[in-house]
């Protein structure tokens, strides 16, 4: 069973931004896939088991963007 | 002696874009430096000798942006 959660991310403007954020989140253990919507400012994350918000927040910050919590 | 020319580039929105365009232009033979101004949509290129506009245009297109001619 997998879980799907959507998070708000501020500051993404282009495909490079999407790849930076998506790649960072996909590196979190258990994450299967991260779909970034630049226009909406969201990332939808599919994971094999629930992921800690802090892990997502850290990945977003490390990529250089602002984590805005769960959508 | 070096030459300095400024070109218009459309579509850049962030630092990743700036690096993609600047890096592409700096790979052109003779180019010493490319300074990207994302907000202005310009790239100022310093070269050891005049660079063909076509070389700049190609580098911009390869990076995924739109070349708009000399500023």
Backbone of each chain as nested JSON, in Angstrom:
{
  "chains": [
    {"id": "A", "residues": [
      {"number": 1, "name": "UNK", "atoms": {"N": [0.84, -1.192, 0.0], "CA": [0.0, 0.0, 0.0], "C": [0.873, 1.239, 0.0]}},
      {"number": 2, "name": "UNK", "atoms": {"N": [0.44, 2.256, -0.713], "CA": [1.234, 3.479, -0.749], "C": [0.409, 4.647, -0.243]}},
      {"number": 3, "name": "UNK", "atoms": {"N": [1.096, 5.688, 0.151], "CA": [0.418, 6.902, 0.603], "C": [0.733, 8.019, -0.372]}},
      {"number": 4, "name": "UNK", "atoms": {"N": [-0.233, 8.909, -0.544], "CA": [-0.031, 10.047, -1.433], "C": [-0.347, 11.317, -0.66]}},
      {"number": 5, "name": "UNK", "atoms": {"N": [0.611, 12.238, -0.645], "CA": [0.41, 13.504, 0.067], "C": [0.863, 14.651, -0.823]}},
      {"number": 6, "name": "UNK", "atoms": {"N": [0.213, 15.786, -0.653], "CA": [0.586, 16.965, -1.438], "C": [1.072, 18.07, -0.507]}},
      {"number": 7, "name": "UNK", "atoms": {"N": [2.168, 18.7, -0.906], "CA": [2.805, 19.746, -0.099], "C": [2.911, 21.032, -0.909]}},
      {"number": 8, "name": "UNK", "atoms": {"N": [2.917, 22.134, -0.208], "CA": [3.103, 23.441, -0.854], "C": [4.588, 23.784, -0.883]}},
      {"number": 9, "name": "UNK", "atoms": {"N": [5.032, 24.283, -2.016], "CA": [6.426, 24.721, -2.151], "C": [6.428, 26.075, -2.854]}},
      {"number": 10, "name": "UNK", "atoms": {"N": [7.024, 27.059, -2.208], "CA": [7.071, 28.399, -2.805], "C": [8.409, 28.667, -3.479]}},
      {"number": 11, "name": "UNK", "atoms": {"N": [8.364, 29.396, -4.576], "CA": [9.588, 29.866, -5.229], "C": [9.968, 29.143, -6.5]}},
      {"number": 12, "name": "UNK", "atoms": {"N": [9.239, 28.091, -6.852], "CA": [9.59, 27.367, -8.078], "C": [9.084, 28.137, -9.305]}},
      {"number": 13, "name": "UNK", "atoms": {"N": [9.941, 28.287, -10.289], "CA": [9.548, 29.075, -11.462], "C": [9.732, 28.351, -12.791]}},
      {"number": 14, "name": "UNK", "atoms": {"N": [10.458, 27.253, -12.799], "CA": [10.748, 26.625, -14.099], "C": [11.021, 25.131, -13.932]}},
      {"number": 15, "name": "UNK", "atoms": {"N": [11.289, 24.498, -15.052], "CA": [11.544, 23.064, -15.032], "C": [12.767, 22.678, -14.232]}},
      {"number": 16, "name": "UNK", "atoms": {"N": [13.771, 23.57, -14.196], "CA": [14.952, 23.282, -13.378], "C": [14.567, 23.226, -11.909]}},
      {"number": 17, "name": "UNK", "atoms": {"N": [13.718, 24.176, -11.519], "CA": [13.255, 24.219, -10.126], "C": [12.5, 22.929, -9.802]}},
      {"number": 18, "name": "UNK", "atoms": {"N": [11.641, 22.522, -10.734], "CA": [10.849, 21.307, -10.52], "C": [11.761, 20.11, -10.32]}},
      {"number": 19, "name": "UNK", "atoms": {"N": [12.803, 20.007, -11.141], "CA": [13.709, 18.856, -11.019], "C": [14.518, 18.92, -9.733]}},
      {"number": 20, "name": "UNK", "atoms": {"N": [14.883, 20.136, -9.32], "CA": [15.652, 20.268, -8.081], "C": [14.819, 19.818, -6.885]}},
      {"number": 21, "name": "UNK", "atoms": {"N": [13.575, 20.246, -6.85], "CA": [12.692, 19.887, -5.731], "C": [12.282, 18.419, -5.824]}},
      {"number": 22, "name": "UNK", "atoms": {"N": [11.859, 18.005, -7.001], "CA": [11.402, 16.622, -7.181], "C": [12.515, 15.623, -6.9]}},
      {"number": 23, "name": "UNK", "atoms": {"N": [13.695, 15.908, -7.408], "CA": [14.824, 15.0, -7.184], "C": [15.192, 14.908, -5.717]}},
      {"number": 24, "name": "UNK", "atoms": {"N": [15.124, 16.044, -5.031], "CA": [15.443, 16.043, -3.603], "C": [14.455, 15.216, -2.81]}},
      {"number": 25, "name": "UNK", "atoms": {"N": [13.191, 15.342, -3.156], "CA": [12.159, 14.592, -2.424], "C": [12.219, 13.108, -2.778]}},
      {"number": 26, "name": "UNK", "atoms": {"N": [12.518, 12.813, -4.032], "CA": [12.595, 11.395, -4.426], "C": [13.78, 10.681, -3.765]}},
      {"number": 27, "name": "UNK", "atoms": {"N": [14.716, 11.446, -3.261], "CA": [15.853, 10.84, -2.567], "C": [15.512, 10.435, -1.131]}},
      {"number": 28, "name": "UNK", "atoms": {"N": [14.339, 10.852, -0.652], "CA": [13.915, 10.475, 0.712], "C": [13.558, 8.985, 0.711]}},
      {"number": 29, "name": "UNK", "atoms": {"N": [14.014, 8.297, 1.727], "CA": [13.749, 6.856, 1.81], "C": [12.248, 6.569, 1.808]}},
      {"number": 30, "name": "UNK", "atoms": {"N": [11.828, 5.658, 0.968], "CA": [10.429, 5.271, 0.911], "C": [9.634, 6.001, -0.152]}},
      {"number": 31, "name": "UNK", "atoms": {"N": [10.178, 7.111, -0.657], "CA": [9.443, 7.868, -1.676], "C": [9.577, 7.17, -3.025]}},
      {"number": 32, "name": "UNK", "atoms": {"N": [8.437, 6.965, -3.647], "CA": [8.39, 6.283, -4.943], "C": [8.418, 7.307, -6.073]}},
      {"number": 33, "name": "UNK", "atoms": {"N": [7.772, 8.432, -5.829], "CA": [7.603, 9.393, -6.908], "C": [7.205, 10.752, -6.357]}},
      {"number": 34, "name": "UNK", "atoms": {"N": [7.718, 11.822, -6.983], "CA": [7.328, 13.181, -6.61], "C": [6.927, 13.912, -7.881]}},
      {"number": 35, "name": "UNK", "atoms": {"N": [5.688, 14.341, -7.932], "CA": [5.188, 15.081, -9.095], "C": [5.083, 16.554, -8.736]}},
      {"number": 36, "name": "UNK", "atoms": {"N": [5.855, 17.362, -9.439], "CA": [5.877, 18.791, -9.153], "C": [4.974, 19.537, -10.122]}},
      {"number": 37, "name": "UNK", "atoms": {"N": [4.17, 20.438, -9.568], "CA": [3.348, 21.34, -10.38], "C": [3.86, 22.749, -10.093]}},
      {"number": 38, "name": "UNK", "atoms": {"N": [4.684, 23.239, -11.007], "CA": [5.315, 24.547, -10.795], "C": [4.272, 25.655, -10.711]}},
      {"number": 39, "name": "UNK", "atoms": {"N": [3.298, 25.625, -11.619], "CA": [2.289, 26.692, -11.653], "C": [1.471, 26.736, -10.371]}},
      {"number": 40, "name": "UNK", "atoms": {"N": [1.151, 25.561, -9.837], "CA": [0.344, 25.499, -8.615], "C": [1.204, 25.661, -7.363]}},
      {"number": 41, "name": "UNK", "atoms": {"N": [2.515, 25.452, -7.506], "CA": [3.391, 25.512, -6.344], "C": [3.179, 24.337, -5.413]}},
      {"number": 42, "name": "UNK", "atoms": {"N": [3.016, 23.163, -5.999], "CA": [2.778, 21.968, -5.186], "C": [3.666, 20.801, -5.631]}},
      {"number": 43, "name": "UNK", "atoms": {"N": [3.865, 19.894, -4.7], "CA": [4.532, 18.633, -4.998], "C": [3.677, 17.52, -4.413]}},
      {"number": 44, "name": "UNK", "atoms": {"N": [3.309, 16.577, -5.249], "CA": [2.527, 15.428, -4.8], "C": [3.467, 14.237, -4.695]}},
      {"number": 45, "name": "UNK", "atoms": {"N": [3.509, 13.669, -3.503], "CA": [4.498, 12.642, -3.189], "C": [3.832, 11.296, -2.93]}},
      {"number": 46, "name": "UNK", "atoms": {"N": [4.269, 10.298, -3.673], "CA": [3.796, 8.935, -3.442], "C": [4.916, 8.193, -2.725]}},
      {"number": 47, "name": "UNK", "atoms": {"N": [4.539, 7.537, -1.648], "CA": [5.545, 6.836, -0.859], "C": [5.026, 5.474, -0.426]}},
      {"number": 48, "name": "UNK", "atoms": {"N": [5.969, 4.575, -0.173], "CA": [5.616, 3.211, 0.226], "C": [5.032, 3.195, 1.636]}},
      {"number": 49, "name": "UNK", "atoms": {"N": [5.411, 4.196, 2.431], "CA": [4.906, 4.327, 3.796], "C": [4.909, 5.824, 4.107]}},
      {"number": 50, "name": "UNK", "atoms": {"N": [4.144, 6.247, 5.094], "CA": [4.086, 7.682, 5.388], "C": [5.48, 8.292, 5.596]}},
      {"number": 51, "name": "UNK", "atoms": {"N": [5.677, 9.471, 5.015], "CA": [6.955, 10.18, 5.119], "C": [6.77, 11.318, 6.116]}},
      {"number": 52, "name": "UNK", "atoms": {"N": [7.772, 11.535, 6.955], "CA": [7.697, 12.626, 7.928], "C": [7.711, 13.964, 7.209]}},
      {"number": 53, "name": "UNK", "atoms": {"N": [6.839, 14.866, 7.623], "CA": [6.81, 16.198, 7.025], "C": [8.183, 16.858, 7.095]}},
      {"number": 54, "name": "UNK", "atoms": {"N": [8.894, 16.581, 8.181], "CA": [10.211, 17.203, 8.358], "C": [11.182, 16.787, 7.255]}},
      {"number": 55, "name": "UNK", "atoms": {"N": [11.038, 15.549, 6.775], "CA": [11.931, 15.077, 5.713], "C": [11.636, 15.831, 4.418]}},
      {"number": 56, "name": "UNK", "atoms": {"N": [10.363, 16.056, 4.157], "CA": [9.984, 16.801, 2.953], "C": [10.44, 18.249, 3.088]}},
      {"number": 57, "name": "UNK", "atoms": {"N": [10.182, 18.821, 4.245], "CA": [10.577, 20.201, 4.5], "C": [12.079, 20.392, 4.303]}},
      {"number": 58, "name": "UNK", "atoms": {"N": [12.859, 19.466, 4.815], "CA": [14.322, 19.559, 4.686], "C": [14.752, 19.447, 3.231]}},
      {"number": 59, "name": "UNK", "atoms": {"N": [14.144, 18.533, 2.488], "CA": [14.516, 18.351, 1.081], "C": [14.198, 19.604, 0.278]}},
      {"number": 60, "name": "UNK", "atoms": {"N": [13.054, 20.204, 0.582], "CA": [12.666, 21.433, -0.128], "C": [13.651, 22.554, 0.193]}},
      {"number": 61, "name": "UNK", "atoms": {"N": [13.985, 22.695, 1.458], "CA": [14.908, 23.751, 1.87], "C": [16.3, 23.536, 1.267]}},
      {"number": 62, "name": "UNK", "atoms": {"N": [16.735, 22.291, 1.248], "CA": [18.06, 22.002, 0.674], "C": [18.111, 22.332, -0.811]}},
      {"number": 63, "name": "UNK", "atoms": {"N": [16.985, 22.194, -1.487], "CA": [16.927, 22.523, -2.914], "C": [16.872, 24.039, -3.127]}},
      {"number": 64, "name": "UNK", "atoms": {"N": [16.637, 24.769, -2.037], "CA": [16.65, 26.226, -2.138], "C": [15.275, 26.869, -2.226]}},
      {"number": 65, "name": "UNK", "atoms": {"N": [14.242, 26.126, -1.814], "CA": [12.881, 26.656, -1.91], "C": [12.231, 26.675, -0.533]}},
      {"number": 66, "name": "UNK", "atoms": {"N": [11.026, 27.233, -0.486], "CA": [10.344, 27.417, 0.79], "C": [9.201, 26.425, 0.939]}},
      {"number": 67, "name": "UNK", "atoms": {"N": [9.286, 25.631, 1.986], "CA": [8.255, 24.641, 2.298], "C": [7.076, 25.345, 2.943]}},
      {"number": 68, "name": "UNK", "atoms": {"N": [5.877, 25.052, 2.447], "CA": [4.694, 25.731, 2.977], "C": [3.7, 24.808, 3.662]}},
      {"number": 69, "name": "UNK", "atoms": {"N": [4.146, 23.608, 4.015], "CA": [3.247, 22.686, 4.71], "C": [2.426, 21.826, 3.765]}},
      {"number": 70, "name": "UNK", "atoms": {"N": [1.515, 21.07, 4.324], "CA": [0.657, 20.213, 3.508], "C": [-0.385, 21.058, 2.792]}},
      {"number": 71, "name": "UNK", "atoms": {"N": [-0.686, 20.707, 1.559], "CA": [-1.67, 21.457, 0.766], "C": [-3.075, 21.081, 1.216]}}
    ]},
    {"id": "B", "residues": [
      {"number": 1, "name": "UNK", "atoms": {"N": [42.985, 42.491, -26.364], "CA": [41.763, 43.303, -26.369], "C": [40.551, 42.385, -26.357]}},
      {"number": 2, "name": "UNK", "atoms": {"N": [39.552, 42.79, -25.63], "CA": [38.347, 41.962, -25.583], "C": [37.141, 42.749, -26.08]}},
      {"number": 3, "name": "UNK", "atoms": {"N": [36.115, 42.028, -26.457], "CA": [34.879, 42.675, -26.902], "C": [33.773, 42.324, -25.917]}},
      {"number": 4, "name": "UNK", "atoms": {"N": [32.885, 43.258, -25.721], "CA": [31.759, 43.03, -24.813], "C": [30.461, 43.314, -25.568]}},
      {"number": 5, "name": "UNK", "atoms": {"N": [29.562, 42.344, -25.582], "CA": [28.28, 42.498, -26.276], "C": [27.166, 42.01, -25.37]}},
      {"number": 6, "name": "UNK", "atoms": {"N": [26.01, 42.628, -25.515], "CA": [24.843, 42.217, -24.713], "C": [23.741, 41.699, -25.638]}},
      {"number": 7, "name": "UNK", "atoms": {"N": [23.161, 40.585, -25.211], "CA": [22.121, 39.92, -26.0], "C": [20.854, 39.775, -25.171]}},
      {"number": 8, "name": "UNK", "atoms": {"N": [19.734, 39.728, -25.867], "CA": [18.446, 39.513, -25.207], "C": [18.142, 38.014, -25.162]}},
      {"number": 9, "name": "UNK", "atoms": {"N": [17.666, 37.555, -24.02], "CA": [17.274, 36.146, -23.878], "C": [15.93, 36.101, -23.157]}},
      {"number": 10, "name": "UNK", "atoms": {"N": [14.961, 35.476, -23.786], "CA": [13.629, 35.391, -23.183], "C": [13.409, 34.048, -22.505]}},
      {"number": 11, "name": "UNK", "atoms": {"N": [12.671, 34.077, -21.394], "CA": [12.257, 32.837, -20.747], "C": [13.007, 32.478, -19.479]}},
      {"number": 12, "name": "UNK", "atoms": {"N": [14.029, 33.246, -19.141], "CA": [14.789, 32.923, -17.922], "C": [14.015, 33.405, -16.696]}},
      {"number": 13, "name": "UNK", "atoms": {"N": [13.912, 32.536, -15.698], "CA": [13.131, 32.905, -14.516], "C": [13.884, 32.764, -13.2]}},
      {"number": 14, "name": "UNK", "atoms": {"N": [15.008, 32.063, -13.205], "CA": [15.662, 31.807, -11.916], "C": [17.153, 31.573, -12.099]}},
      {"number": 15, "name": "UNK", "atoms": {"N": [17.82, 31.308, -11.001], "CA": [19.258, 31.085, -11.048], "C": [19.66, 29.873, -11.86]}},
      {"number": 16, "name": "UNK", "atoms": {"N": [18.79, 28.848, -11.878], "CA": [19.106, 27.676, -12.701], "C": [19.134, 28.077, -14.166]}},
      {"number": 17, "name": "UNK", "atoms": {"N": [18.152, 28.891, -14.556], "CA": [18.087, 29.357, -15.938], "C": [19.348, 30.146, -16.269]}},
      {"number": 18, "name": "UNK", "atoms": {"N": [19.737, 31.02, -15.354], "CA": [20.925, 31.842, -15.57], "C": [22.154, 30.968, -15.774]}},
      {"number": 19, "name": "UNK", "atoms": {"N": [22.278, 29.923, -14.961], "CA": [23.446, 29.049, -15.089], "C": [23.409, 28.242, -16.377]}},
      {"number": 20, "name": "UNK", "atoms": {"N": [22.202, 27.835, -16.775], "CA": [22.084, 27.062, -18.01], "C": [22.497, 27.911, -19.215]}},
      {"number": 21, "name": "UNK", "atoms": {"N": [22.029, 29.14, -19.249], "CA": [22.346, 30.021, -20.372], "C": [23.81, 30.483, -20.303]}},
      {"number": 22, "name": "UNK", "atoms": {"N": [24.209, 30.922, -19.124], "CA": [25.583, 31.419, -18.97], "C": [26.611, 30.342, -19.256]}},
      {"number": 23, "name": "UNK", "atoms": {"N": [26.37, 29.149, -18.758], "CA": [27.308, 28.042, -18.988], "C": [27.401, 27.679, -20.457]}},
      {"number": 24, "name": "UNK", "atoms": {"N": [26.258, 27.709, -21.128], "CA": [26.246, 27.394, -22.556], "C": [27.034, 28.411, -23.366]}},
      {"number": 25, "name": "UNK", "atoms": {"N": [26.872, 29.656, -23.01], "CA": [27.584, 30.711, -23.75], "C": [29.069, 30.695, -23.415]}},
      {"number": 26, "name": "UNK", "atoms": {"N": [29.386, 30.405, -22.162], "CA": [30.806, 30.375, -21.784], "C": [31.55, 29.221, -22.451]}},
      {"number": 27, "name": "UNK", "atoms": {"N": [30.806, 28.245, -22.96], "CA": [31.446, 27.127, -23.66], "C": [31.821, 27.488, -25.106]}},
      {"number": 28, "name": "UNK", "atoms": {"N": [31.354, 28.652, -25.567], "CA": [31.707, 29.084, -26.934], "C": [33.183, 29.486, -26.949]}},
      {"number": 29, "name": "UNK", "atoms": {"N": [33.882, 29.044, -27.975], "CA": [35.315, 29.354, -28.078], "C": [35.535, 30.865, -28.09]}},
      {"number": 30, "name": "UNK", "atoms": {"N": [36.447, 31.31, -27.275], "CA": [36.782, 32.725, -27.229], "C": [36.046, 33.5, -26.159]}},
      {"number": 31, "name": "UNK", "atoms": {"N": [34.967, 32.919, -25.634], "CA": [34.201, 33.628, -24.606], "C": [34.92, 33.523, -23.27]}},
      {"number": 32, "name": "UNK", "atoms": {"N": [35.11, 34.654, -22.641], "CA": [35.81, 34.722, -21.353], "C": [34.805, 34.677, -20.215]}},
      {"number": 33, "name": "UNK", "atoms": {"N": [33.657, 35.285, -20.444], "CA": [32.701, 35.432, -19.348], "C": [31.316, 35.788, -19.874]}},
      {"number": 34, "name": "UNK", "atoms": {"N": [30.295, 35.245, -19.243], "CA": [28.918, 35.589, -19.596], "C": [28.193, 35.965, -18.315]}},
      {"number": 35, "name": "UNK", "atoms": {"N": [27.723, 37.197, -18.266], "CA": [26.979, 37.674, -17.088], "C": [25.503, 37.733, -17.421]}},
      {"number": 36, "name": "UNK", "atoms": {"N": [24.722, 36.949, -16.708], "CA": [23.288, 36.879, -16.972], "C": [22.525, 37.769, -16.004]}},
      {"number": 37, "name": "UNK", "atoms": {"N": [21.592, 38.542, -16.542], "CA": [20.681, 39.337, -15.715], "C": [19.279, 38.789, -15.976]}},
      {"number": 38, "name": "UNK", "atoms": {"N": [18.833, 37.941, -15.059], "CA": [17.54, 37.267, -15.251], "C": [16.4, 38.283, -15.323]}},
      {"number": 39, "name": "UNK", "atoms": {"N": [16.417, 39.25, -14.421], "CA": [15.321, 40.228, -14.37], "C": [15.238, 41.049, -15.651]}},
      {"number": 40, "name": "UNK", "atoms": {"N": [16.391, 41.396, -16.192], "CA": [16.409, 42.203, -17.421], "C": [16.25, 41.341, -18.661]}},
      {"number": 41, "name": "UNK", "atoms": {"N": [16.509, 40.037, -18.518], "CA": [16.458, 39.159, -19.68], "C": [17.605, 39.41, -20.628]}},
      {"number": 42, "name": "UNK", "atoms": {"N": [18.793, 39.611, -20.066], "CA": [19.968, 39.876, -20.903], "C": [21.165, 39.033, -20.471]}},
      {"number": 43, "name": "UNK", "atoms": {"N": [22.077, 38.857, -21.415], "CA": [23.365, 38.229, -21.133], "C": [24.431, 39.114, -21.731]}},
      {"number": 44, "name": "UNK", "atoms": {"N": [25.385, 39.512, -20.905], "CA": [26.497, 40.326, -21.384], "C": [27.712, 39.419, -21.506]}},
      {"number": 45, "name": "UNK", "atoms": {"N": [28.264, 39.392, -22.703], "CA": [29.306, 38.43, -23.024], "C": [30.627, 39.135, -23.305]}},
      {"number": 46, "name": "UNK", "atoms": {"N": [31.642, 38.715, -22.576], "CA": [32.991, 39.236, -22.815], "C": [33.765, 38.15, -23.545]}},
      {"number": 47, "name": "UNK", "atoms": {"N": [34.391, 38.536, -24.642], "CA": [35.116, 37.547, -25.442], "C": [36.457, 38.112, -25.891]}},
      {"number": 48, "name": "UNK", "atoms": {"N": [37.383, 37.194, -26.145], "CA": [38.725, 37.594, -26.558], "C": [38.699, 38.173, -27.97]}},
      {"number": 49, "name": "UNK", "atoms": {"N": [37.71, 37.767, -28.754], "CA": [37.529, 38.268, -30.118], "C": [36.041, 38.223, -30.403]}},
      {"number": 50, "name": "UNK", "atoms": {"N": [35.574, 38.97, -31.389], "CA": [34.142, 38.986, -31.664], "C": [33.569, 37.581, -31.854]}},
      {"number": 51, "name": "UNK", "atoms": {"N": [32.405, 37.344, -31.244], "CA": [31.723, 36.045, -31.332], "C": [30.566, 36.191, -32.323]}},
      {"number": 52, "name": "UNK", "atoms": {"N": [30.364, 35.184, -33.164], "CA": [29.257, 35.23, -34.123], "C": [27.929, 35.185, -33.385]}},
      {"number": 53, "name": "UNK", "atoms": {"N": [26.995, 36.023, -33.806], "CA": [25.664, 36.022, -33.184], "C": [25.046, 34.63, -33.242]}},
      {"number": 54, "name": "UNK", "atoms": {"N": [25.329, 33.914, -34.318], "CA": [24.754, 32.58, -34.491], "C": [25.222, 31.624, -33.39]}},
      {"number": 55, "name": "UNK", "atoms": {"N": [26.451, 31.79, -32.948], "CA": [26.969, 30.919, -31.884], "C": [26.219, 31.188, -30.577]}},
      {"number": 56, "name": "UNK", "atoms": {"N": [25.959, 32.461, -30.314], "CA": [25.224, 32.821, -29.098], "C": [23.78, 32.331, -29.212]}},
      {"number": 57, "name": "UNK", "atoms": {"N": [23.19, 32.568, -30.354], "CA": [21.811, 32.132, -30.593], "C": [21.664, 30.625, -30.388]}},
      {"number": 58, "name": "UNK", "atoms": {"N": [22.617, 29.86, -30.915], "CA": [22.571, 28.398, -30.785], "C": [22.713, 27.972, -29.331]}},
      {"number": 59, "name": "UNK", "atoms": {"N": [23.623, 28.602, -28.608], "CA": [23.839, 28.243, -27.202], "C": [22.588, 28.525, -26.377]}},
      {"number": 60, "name": "UNK", "atoms": {"N": [21.943, 29.637, -26.67], "CA": [20.716, 30.002, -25.941], "C": [19.612, 28.986, -26.244]}},
      {"number": 61, "name": "UNK", "atoms": {"N": [19.468, 28.643, -27.515], "CA": [18.427, 27.686, -27.913], "C": [18.698, 26.309, -27.305]}},
      {"number": 62, "name": "UNK", "atoms": {"N": [19.951, 25.9, -27.304], "CA": [20.293, 24.585, -26.73], "C": [19.984, 24.531, -25.237]}},
      {"number": 63, "name": "UNK", "atoms": {"N": [20.095, 25.667, -24.579], "CA": [19.781, 25.706, -23.146], "C": [18.275, 25.718, -22.919]}},
      {"number": 64, "name": "UNK", "atoms": {"N": [17.514, 25.927, -23.983], "CA": [16.059, 25.885, -23.865], "C": [15.375, 27.24, -23.772]}},
      {"number": 65, "name": "UNK", "atoms": {"N": [16.087, 28.284, -24.175], "CA": [15.529, 29.63, -24.066], "C": [15.471, 30.292, -25.448]}},
      {"number": 66, "name": "UNK", "atoms": {"N": [14.877, 31.469, -25.485], "CA": [14.654, 32.146, -26.769], "C": [15.617, 33.321, -26.929]}},
      {"number": 67, "name": "UNK", "atoms": {"N": [16.384, 33.248, -27.988], "CA": [17.345, 34.306, -28.311], "C": [16.596, 35.471, -28.947]}},
      {"number": 68, "name": "UNK", "atoms": {"N": [16.868, 36.688, -28.473], "CA": [16.15, 37.836, -28.992], "C": [17.015, 38.849, -29.698]}},
      {"number": 69, "name": "UNK", "atoms": {"N": [18.228, 38.45, -30.08], "CA": [19.111, 39.378, -30.788], "C": [19.962, 40.212, -29.848]}},
      {"number": 70, "name": "UNK", "atoms": {"N": [20.684, 41.14, -30.424], "CA": [21.522, 42.029, -29.6], "C": [20.659, 43.056, -28.891]}},
      {"number": 71, "name": "UNK", "atoms": {"N": [21.041, 43.373, -27.668], "CA": [20.269, 44.343, -26.896], "C": [20.59, 45.761, -27.353]}}
    ]}
  ]
}
